[in-house]
Amino acid sequence: MHVHDLAFVRSGDKGDISNVAVMAKDADAYAQLEQALVPERIQQYFGDVVRGPIVVHALPNLHAFQIVMHGALGGGATATLQFDGTGKSMCAVLSRMRVDER
């Protein structure tokens, strides 16, 4: 099972920071995502793409998470040669992360 099976995702950016909103489809999905969406697993999943700290803000009353990834855009839209310098595809990449393996 992947993140996209349990949630809707949306991403954005500010400079060299990519943020991904993950909105669980229901309370059970939120509980599963809460176990999977931890900074260490996200860092392992993205590897060298994200070079700075990752902060996960849980929003339990909304069944959502705000994931902030520092150093994720190669310096930001005006300073990078990366394909997606504005981080719009970061949510699509995260949505393919498996949630059912540890």
GIPEMO-V284964 format. One record per pair of residues at least 24 apart in sequence whose ideal C-beta (glycine too) atoms are under 6 Angstrom apart, sorted by sequence separation. I is the first residue (numbers start at 1). J is the second residue. D is the distance in whole Angstrom. If there is no record, write none. Layout:
# GIPEMO-V284964
((I:J:D) (I:J:D))
This chain:
# GIPEMO-V284964
((6:32:6) (6:33:6) (37:65:5) (30:63:4) (24:63:4) (23:64:5) (22:65:4) (21:66:6) (20:67:4) (19:68:5) (18:69:5) (45:97:5) (17:70:5) (18:72:4) (16:71:6) (18:73:6) (16:73:5) (16:75:5) (13:73:6) (16:76:5) (15:76:4) (36:99:4) (32:99:6) (18:87:4) (20:90:6) (20:91:5) (18:90:5) (13:86:5) (13:87:4) (20:94:5) (11:87:5) (11:90:4) (11:91:4) (10:91:6) (9:91:4) (9:95:5) (3:94:6) (4:95:4) (3:95:5) (2:96:6) (3:97:5) (2:98:6) (3:99:6) (1:99:6) (1:100:4))
